[in-house]
Amino acid sequence: MGFFSWLFGPQVETVDVNEVQRLQSEGAVLIDVREPNEWATGHVQGAKLIPLGSLNRELSKIRHDRQVLFICHSGRRAARATSMTNRQGLTAMNVRGGMVQWTRAGLPLKNGRK
């Protein structure tokens, strides 16, 4: 792993937060790889919570016939999830800037554990 990959995470395809809802309406699956306590503070409507540490175990539950989008707090964990998932043969993208950018863009949040 190179210095920049270590510092910034793996280089993966990204999608802008403003495109996420459109992609979801077209069938994309949004997976939030944050921890449950982070999720409870606010998450994207329709997202599924799979913490990064559980992703390998849960990978078989992810639909292989859909575009997969990963989101986290800032994008680093989601980049790792995207890289891992792409190596498994799924088509995945990282939501650039994560929940930080989502909030800055003023996009809607759902609060609570569900």
Protein Blocks (a to p, Z undefined) as FASTA:
>chain_A
ZZklmmnopadddddfklmmmmmmnopacddfbdfklmmnopcehiacddfklmmmmmmm
pcfkbccddddfkommmmmmmmmmmmnopacdddehijmlmmmnopacdedjZZ
